[in-house]
Amino acid sequence: MQRRSAGLLFAMPWIVGITVFSLYPFLSSFYYSFTNFSVLQPPVWVGLDNFSAIAKDAVFWQVLRNTLALSVLCILGSIVISLGLALTMNAVTRGQTLYSVIFYLPHLIPTVVSAIVWMWIFNAQCGLLNGLINPALELGNSVRKSFNPALSPDALWSGPDWRSAWPLSCLFMLSMWGVGQTAFIYLAKLKDVPEELYEAAEIDGASMWQKIRHVTLPMISPIILFNTIMGIIGIMQMFTEPFLIFPDGGTDRSAYFLPQYIYDTAFNYMRMGYASALSWILFVMILLLTALAFRISRDRVYYAGA
């Protein structure tokens, strides 16, 4: 009994913290989603009015499309790029420590700092990316002019405005910059793939790509599923990067996502009830996408010893 009491006493700070800062807000937001609540006045019960209003909200459907598009792009890109980095690091024998530091270092940089750095990289007037692309465009224009001197200025290529034209591309590149941690999770699993499986595949005449497809991917499929689920949870809640780089939501709200819409609704328009309803829709979406990932992977994930 004393040991149990001592254990509860040591765990009490965590229990209090998780109750006050996570469990209570989680449950109270469910109640507020059925109310008209502005913080300045007591909540008024309105039933399903918030959810019916969301169904007719054109902004909600636009930010939902943006959020799903960004999620699909970043999740697929993260799987391909991080797995490619892991396979590369697993194949090299010299300089693996240096590669590990290079790939993992971006993950250690705080999110706000990363967003500000990439905001300057994407700057349409003086950004590094435009500074690299514009000379290539000018060279292309010179070549086209030499073949067709009568070419009008409007027909020439111009430098891209990264902040307004390609917001999804900007956020995709920013997200891929920090896939080093995911790559190391893959690398750890790759070290556990039995070497005799590769030897057997070589005896059967399998090429490198066949070994990756029929040996590597099945053996690391549980980690692929894990990283996919963590990617769904993370990217659907991405807030800091688009909020800092596209504070106005971009041109025609092209960089306006559901977490930003929830934030603006709650703290700019003081519609806490409506924002709570939006938050629960986001929660249900993440839950359904996670369940879908489990369902699709049911017959595709190999658990050794299972």
C-alpha positions as CSV (number, residue, x, y, z in Angstrom):
1,M,0.0,0.0,0.0
2,Q,2.8,2.4,0.9
3,R,4.6,1.6,-2.4
4,R,1.3,2.4,-4.3
5,S,0.8,5.6,-2.4
6,A,4.5,6.6,-3.1
7,G,4.0,5.8,-6.8
8,L,0.8,7.9,-7.0
9,L,2.6,10.8,-5.2
10,F,5.5,10.8,-7.7
11,A,3.0,10.6,-10.6
12,M,0.7,13.3,-9.3
13,P,2.4,16.2,-11.1
14,W,2.0,14.4,-14.4
15,I,-1.6,13.4,-13.6
16,V,-2.5,17.0,-12.6
17,G,-0.8,18.4,-15.6
18,I,-2.4,16.1,-18.1
19,T,-5.8,16.7,-16.5
20,V,-5.6,20.4,-16.3
21,F,-3.9,21.1,-19.6
22,S,-5.1,18.3,-21.9
23,L,-8.1,16.3,-20.6
24,Y,-10.2,19.3,-19.3
25,P,-9.7,21.4,-22.5
26,F,-10.5,18.3,-24.6
27,L,-13.8,17.6,-22.8
28,S,-14.8,21.2,-22.4
29,S,-14.3,21.9,-26.1
30,F,-16.8,19.1,-26.9
31,Y,-19.4,20.9,-24.7
32,Y,-18.5,24.4,-26.2
33,S,-18.9,23.0,-29.7
34,F,-22.7,22.9,-29.1
35,T,-22.8,26.4,-27.7
36,N,-22.5,30.0,-28.8
37,F,-19.6,31.1,-26.7
38,S,-17.5,34.3,-27.0
39,V,-15.5,34.1,-23.7
40,L,-16.9,37.5,-22.7
41,Q,-20.3,36.1,-22.0
42,P,-21.6,32.7,-20.7
43,P,-22.0,30.0,-23.3
44,V,-25.5,29.6,-24.7
45,W,-26.6,26.1,-25.8
46,V,-27.4,26.0,-29.6
47,G,-27.3,22.3,-30.2
48,L,-26.1,21.4,-33.7
49,D,-26.3,24.9,-35.1
50,N,-22.5,25.3,-35.3
51,F,-22.1,22.1,-37.3
52,S,-24.9,23.0,-39.7
53,A,-23.3,26.4,-40.2
54,I,-20.0,24.7,-40.9
55,A,-21.6,22.6,-43.6
56,K,-22.7,25.8,-45.4
57,D,-19.4,27.6,-44.7
58,A,-17.5,28.1,-48.1
59,V,-14.3,29.1,-46.3
60,F,-14.4,25.8,-44.3
61,W,-14.6,23.7,-47.5
62,Q,-11.8,25.7,-49.1
63,V,-9.4,25.3,-46.1
64,L,-10.4,21.6,-45.9
65,R,-9.3,21.1,-49.5
66,N,-6.1,22.9,-48.8
67,T,-5.4,20.9,-45.7
68,L,-6.1,17.6,-47.4
69,A,-4.0,18.5,-50.4
70,L,-1.0,19.5,-48.2
71,S,-1.4,16.4,-46.1
72,V,-1.3,14.0,-49.1
73,L,1.6,15.9,-50.7
74,C,3.7,16.0,-47.5
75,I,2.9,12.4,-46.3
76,L,3.8,10.8,-49.6
77,G,6.9,13.1,-50.0
78,S,8.1,12.3,-46.5
79,I,7.8,8.5,-47.1
80,V,9.7,8.6,-50.4
81,I,12.4,11.2,-49.4
82,S,13.1,9.9,-45.8
83,L,13.1,6.3,-47.0
84,G,15.5,7.3,-49.8
85,L,17.8,9.0,-47.3
86,A,17.7,6.0,-45.0
87,L,18.6,3.6,-47.8
88,T,21.4,5.9,-48.8
89,M,22.8,6.1,-45.3
90,N,22.4,2.3,-44.9
91,A,24.4,1.7,-48.1
92,V,27.4,3.9,-47.4
93,T,30.2,2.6,-45.3
94,R,32.3,5.7,-45.0
95,G,31.2,9.1,-43.7
96,Q,27.9,7.8,-42.3
97,T,28.4,9.9,-39.2
98,L,28.8,13.1,-41.2
99,Y,25.7,12.3,-43.3
100,S,23.8,11.6,-40.1
101,V,24.6,15.0,-38.7
102,I,23.7,16.8,-42.0
103,F,20.4,15.0,-42.3
104,Y,19.3,15.3,-38.7
105,L,20.5,18.9,-38.0
106,P,17.4,20.6,-39.5
107,H,15.2,18.7,-37.2
108,L,16.9,20.3,-34.2
109,I,16.2,23.8,-35.4
110,P,13.1,25.3,-33.7
111,T,10.0,25.5,-35.8
112,V,9.7,29.3,-35.7
113,V,13.3,29.8,-36.7
114,S,12.9,27.3,-39.6
115,A,9.8,29.1,-40.8
116,I,11.5,32.5,-40.7
117,V,14.6,31.2,-42.6
118,W,12.4,29.7,-45.3
119,M,10.3,32.8,-45.4
120,W,13.4,34.7,-46.5
121,I,14.4,31.9,-48.9
122,F,10.9,32.2,-50.6
123,N,11.0,36.0,-50.6
124,A,9.9,37.1,-54.1
125,Q,12.2,40.1,-54.3
126,C,15.4,39.1,-52.6
127,G,15.0,35.4,-51.7
128,L,17.8,32.9,-52.2
129,L,15.5,30.6,-54.3
130,N,14.7,33.3,-56.7
131,G,18.3,34.3,-56.8
132,L,19.2,30.8,-58.0
133,I,16.2,30.5,-60.4
134,N,16.2,33.9,-62.0
135,P,19.7,33.6,-63.7
136,A,18.5,30.3,-65.3
137,L,15.3,32.0,-66.5
138,E,17.3,34.9,-67.9
139,L,19.6,32.4,-69.7
140,G,16.6,30.6,-71.1
141,N,15.1,34.0,-72.3
142,S,18.3,34.9,-74.0
143,V,18.4,31.5,-75.9
144,R,14.7,31.9,-76.9
145,K,15.4,35.5,-78.0
146,S,18.3,34.4,-80.2
147,F,16.1,31.9,-82.0
148,N,13.1,34.3,-82.2
149,P,14.1,38.0,-82.0
150,A,10.5,39.1,-82.4
151,L,9.4,37.4,-79.3
152,S,7.3,39.8,-77.1
153,P,8.2,40.5,-73.5
154,D,4.9,38.9,-72.4
155,A,6.0,35.6,-73.9
156,L,9.2,35.5,-71.9
157,W,9.5,33.5,-68.7
158,S,9.5,35.6,-65.5
159,G,10.7,34.8,-62.0
160,P,8.2,32.9,-59.8
161,D,6.4,34.6,-56.8
162,W,6.9,31.8,-54.3
163,R,4.7,33.4,-51.7
164,S,1.6,33.8,-53.9
165,A,1.9,31.3,-56.7
166,W,3.1,28.1,-55.1
167,P,2.2,28.0,-51.4
168,L,1.8,24.3,-51.3
169,S,5.2,23.9,-52.9
170,C,6.7,26.2,-50.3
171,L,5.3,24.3,-47.4
172,F,6.2,21.0,-49.0
173,M,9.8,22.0,-49.3
174,L,9.8,23.3,-45.7
175,S,8.4,20.1,-44.4
176,M,10.8,17.9,-46.4
177,W,13.7,19.9,-44.9
178,G,13.1,18.3,-41.5
179,V,12.5,14.6,-42.5
180,G,15.9,13.6,-41.0
181,Q,14.2,12.2,-37.9
182,T,11.9,10.0,-39.9
183,A,14.9,8.9,-42.0
184,F,16.7,7.8,-38.8
185,I,13.6,5.7,-37.7
186,Y,13.8,4.0,-41.1
187,L,17.5,3.5,-40.8
188,A,17.2,1.9,-37.4
189,K,14.7,-0.6,-38.8
190,L,16.9,-1.3,-41.9
191,K,19.7,-2.4,-39.6
192,D,17.4,-5.1,-38.3
193,V,16.6,-6.6,-41.7
194,P,18.3,-10.1,-41.8
195,E,21.2,-10.1,-44.1
196,E,20.4,-13.7,-45.2
197,L,17.2,-12.5,-46.9
198,Y,19.3,-10.3,-49.2
199,E,21.7,-13.2,-49.8
200,A,18.8,-15.5,-50.7
201,A,17.4,-12.9,-53.1
202,E,20.8,-12.5,-54.8
203,I,21.0,-16.2,-55.3
204,D,17.6,-16.1,-57.0
205,G,19.0,-13.4,-59.3
206,A,17.1,-10.4,-57.8
207,S,18.2,-6.9,-58.8
208,M,18.7,-4.1,-56.4
209,W,15.1,-2.7,-57.0
210,Q,13.6,-6.2,-56.6
211,K,15.4,-6.6,-53.3
212,I,14.1,-3.3,-52.1
213,R,10.5,-4.2,-53.2
214,H,10.3,-7.8,-52.1
215,V,12.7,-7.8,-49.1
216,T,13.3,-4.3,-47.7
217,L,9.8,-2.8,-47.9
218,P,7.9,-5.8,-46.4
219,M,10.4,-6.0,-43.6
220,I,10.1,-2.4,-42.7
221,S,6.4,-2.1,-43.4
222,P,5.4,-1.6,-39.7
223,I,7.7,1.5,-39.5
224,I,6.2,2.8,-42.8
225,L,2.8,2.5,-41.2
226,F,4.0,4.2,-38.0
227,N,5.5,7.1,-39.8
228,T,2.4,7.5,-42.0
229,I,0.2,7.7,-39.0
230,M,2.5,10.2,-37.2
231,G,2.6,12.2,-40.5
232,I,-1.2,12.3,-40.7
233,I,-1.4,13.5,-37.1
234,G,1.4,16.1,-37.5
235,I,0.6,17.6,-41.0
236,M,-3.1,17.9,-40.4
237,Q,-2.3,20.1,-37.4
238,M,0.5,22.2,-39.1
239,F,0.0,25.7,-37.9
240,T,3.3,27.6,-37.1
241,E,4.9,27.4,-40.6
242,P,1.9,28.6,-42.7
243,F,0.9,31.1,-40.0
244,L,4.3,32.8,-40.2
245,I,5.0,32.5,-43.9
246,F,1.4,33.2,-45.1
247,P,-0.2,35.3,-42.3
248,D,-2.9,36.5,-44.6
249,G,-3.7,33.0,-46.0
250,G,-2.0,33.6,-49.3
251,T,-3.6,34.7,-52.6
252,D,-7.3,33.7,-52.6
253,R,-6.7,31.7,-49.4
254,S,-4.5,29.3,-51.2
255,A,-2.3,28.9,-48.1
256,Y,-5.1,29.0,-45.6
257,F,-5.5,25.7,-43.6
258,L,-7.9,24.4,-41.0
259,P,-5.7,25.0,-37.9
260,Q,-5.3,28.7,-39.0
261,Y,-9.0,28.9,-39.6
262,I,-9.7,27.5,-36.1
263,Y,-7.2,30.0,-34.6
264,D,-8.7,33.0,-36.4
265,T,-12.2,32.0,-35.5
266,A,-11.4,31.6,-31.8
267,F,-9.0,34.5,-31.1
268,N,-9.7,37.0,-33.8
269,Y,-13.5,36.7,-34.1
270,M,-14.1,35.4,-30.6
271,R,-16.3,32.6,-31.7
272,M,-15.1,29.9,-29.3
273,G,-18.1,27.7,-29.9
274,Y,-17.7,27.7,-33.6
275,A,-14.0,27.1,-33.3
276,S,-14.6,24.2,-30.9
277,A,-16.8,22.6,-33.5
278,L,-14.1,23.1,-36.1
279,S,-11.6,21.5,-33.8
280,W,-13.7,18.4,-33.3
281,I,-14.2,18.1,-37.0
282,L,-10.4,18.2,-37.4
283,F,-10.1,15.6,-34.6
284,V,-12.6,13.2,-36.3
285,M,-10.8,13.7,-39.7
286,I,-7.5,12.7,-38.1
287,L,-9.2,9.7,-36.4
288,L,-10.8,8.6,-39.7
289,L,-7.6,8.9,-41.7
290,T,-5.7,7.0,-39.1
291,A,-8.3,4.2,-39.1
292,L,-8.2,4.2,-42.9
293,A,-4.4,3.8,-42.8
294,F,-4.8,0.8,-40.5
295,R,-7.5,-0.7,-42.7
296,I,-5.5,-0.3,-45.9
297,S,-2.3,-1.8,-44.3
298,R,-4.1,-4.7,-42.7
299,D,-2.9,-7.2,-45.4
300,R,0.2,-5.2,-46.3
301,V,2.2,-5.0,-43.1
302,Y,4.4,-7.8,-42.1
303,Y,5.1,-8.3,-38.4
304,A,8.0,-10.6,-37.7
305,G,7.0,-13.5,-35.5
306,A,3.3,-12.6,-35.7
